[in-house]
């Protein structure tokens, strides 16, 4: 009987070690993607190819990385992991934002034009709950979205097909940058709340006639829960990773627009700040020290990079808005 207990205990320890090694392997974050360029018969880059391909490759990378899509797994060890699922969700939010703007802005010449059918359906499939594991599964819907995006890309790159277009204009780019601003601003606030803050209510600031549906406090205590700190951090890592992929592609497709507005340096500054968010985290856990204490606060460091990237996005938006 004692031998059986020793055998069972040894098996349990070995299984735990194997599960831990697998979880560490599956938690390795993917590398930043480089933009892909396709030249036409005259040697000029096909407008929109880099951005569309970056969107496709970002989704594929999340689905095909070690462990695959982990957010909807219900078996160990992935069911006990939270950092990589948070990373996936952050990246997915940026993917959804870009897919939405591609459907509403990049592929349309004006407000009265119709939406591209493949982009319309692809955006719909990307909006399935990222934790869905039954029928339909999140992975299945996202792979279907990739197929539709590839169909759009093939039609757009075909010089004989005039139905699918990608319009690289300053106003279109600004619409996407406005979505980016909201996303980065939200992430910065969540990261900064790791140490707790007293925030004044500025919801109605700037408009004396503004009203809201229900009253709220003039100031409130905002603090991220202890169990959520690492989730928020890795959500920001995933979001900025995907955004970095997209910014590098936008630099290619909107090169003429950026040059005309003398905004190339502004975009490169955004890319530089986003690259800083992807530095290696050497600590085995996400530390949550006070702002000026002895222990580091990784969330505040990340919030600094995200806020600086957001400030650069605002500067770029202003440049593109100028005549």
Residue pairs with C-beta under 8 A, 6 or more apart in sequence:
19 76
19 77
19 80
20 77
22 67
22 77
23 77
23 78
23 80
23 81
25 66
25 67
26 66
26 67
26 70
26 77
26 78
26 81
26 84
27 81
27 83
27 84
28 65
28 66
29 84
29 87
29 237
29 241
29 278
30 61
30 62
30 65
30 241
32 241
32 244
32 245
32 248
32 275
32 278
33 54
33 57
33 58
33 61
33 245
33 248
34 248
35 50
35 53
35 54
35 248
35 249
35 251
35 252
36 49
36 50
36 53
36 54
36 57
37 45
37 49
37 50
37 252
38 45
38 46
38 49
38 157
39 45
39 46
40 46
40 159
41 159
45 252
45 253
45 255
46 156
46 157
47 166
47 168
47 253
48 106
48 153
48 156
48 165
48 166
48 168
48 253
49 153
49 156
49 157
49 166
49 253
50 249
50 250
50 252
50 253
51 98
51 102
51 106
51 166
51 246
51 249
51 250
51 252
51 253
52 102
52 149
52 152
52 153
52 156
52 166
53 153
53 249
54 245
54 246
54 248
54 249
55 95
55 98
55 99
55 102
55 149
55 246
56 146
56 149
56 150
56 153
57 245
58 91
58 95
58 242
58 245
58 246
59 95
59 126
59 142
59 145
59 146
59 149
60 146
62 69
62 88
62 91
62 92
62 142
63 69
63 139
63 142
63 143
63 146
67 78
67 84
68 139
69 88
69 138
69 139
69 142
70 78
70 81
70 84
70 85
70 88
71 85
71 88
71 89
71 130
71 131
71 138
72 130
72 131
72 132
72 133
72 137
72 138
72 139
73 79
73 133
74 133
78 84
78 85
82 230
82 231
82 234
83 230
83 231
83 234
84 234
86 230
86 231
86 232
86 233
86 234
86 235
86 238
87 234
87 235
87 237
87 238
87 241
88 130
88 238
89 130
89 235
89 238
90 187
90 234
90 235
90 236
90 237
90 238
90 239
90 240
90 241
90 242
91 238
91 239
91 241
91 242
92 126
92 130
92 238
92 242
93 183
93 239
94 183
94 239
94 242
94 243
94 246
95 126
95 242
96 123
96 126
96 127
97 176
97 179
97 180
97 183
98 176
98 246
99 119
99 122
99 123
99 126
99 145
99 149
100 123
100 179
101 172
101 175
101 176
101 179
102 119
102 123
102 166
103 115
103 116
103 119
103 120
103 122
103 123
104 115
104 175
105 167
105 172
105 175
105 176
106 166
106 167
106 168
106 172
106 176
107 115
107 116
107 119
107 152
107 164
107 165
107 166
107 167
108 114
108 115
108 116
108 167
109 165
109 167
116 152
116 163
116 164
118 148
118 149
118 151
118 152
118 155
118 164
119 148
119 149
119 152
121 145
121 148
122 144
122 145
122 146
122 148
122 149
122 152
123 145
125 141
125 142
125 144
125 145
125 148
126 141
126 142
126 145
128 136
128 138
128 141
128 142
129 138
130 138
131 138
132 138
132 141
152 164
155 161
155 163
155 164
156 164
156 165
156 166
158 164
166 253
168 253
168 254
168 256
168 257
169 257
170 257
170 260
170 261
170 320
170 321
171 320
173 250
173 254
173 257
173 320
174 317
174 320
174 321
176 250
177 313
177 316
177 317
177 320
178 317
180 243
180 310
180 313
181 310
181 313
181 314
181 317
183 239
183 243
184 239
184 243
184 306
184 307
184 309
184 310
184 313
185 310
187 232
187 235
187 236
187 239
187 240
187 303
187 306
188 303
188 306
188 307
188 310
189 222
190 224
190 232
190 235
190 236
191 232
191 233
191 236
191 299
191 300
191 302
191 303
191 306
192 299
192 300
192 303
193 222
193 223
193 224
194 223
194 224
194 229
194 232
194 288
194 297
194 299
194 300
195 223
195 288
195 290
195 291
195 297
195 299
195 300
196 221
196 222
196 223
197 221
197 222
197 223
198 219
198 220
198 221
198 222
199 219
199 220
199 221
199 222
200 218
200 219
201 216
201 217
201 218
201 219
201 220
203 212
203 216
204 210
204 211
204 212
224 232
224 299
226 288
229 286
229 288
229 299
230 285
230 286
232 299
233 286
233 298
233 299
233 302
234 286
236 277
236 302
236 306
237 277
237 278
237 302
240 274
240 277
240 278
240 305
240 306
240 309
241 277
241 278
243 274
243 309
244 271
244 274
244 275
244 277
244 278
247 267
247 270
247 271
247 274
248 271
250 267
251 258
251 264
251 267
251 268
251 271
255 264
257 263
257 320
258 264
258 267
261 319
261 320
261 322
262 319
263 316
263 319
263 320
266 312
266 315
266 316
266 319
267 316
269 312
269 315
270 309
270 312
270 313
270 316
273 305
273 308
273 309
273 312
274 305
274 309
276 305
277 302
277 305
277 306
277 309
281 298
283 296
283 298
286 298
286 299
287 295
287 296
287 297
287 298
288 295
288 297
288 298
288 299
289 295
289 296
289 297
290 297
291 297
291 300
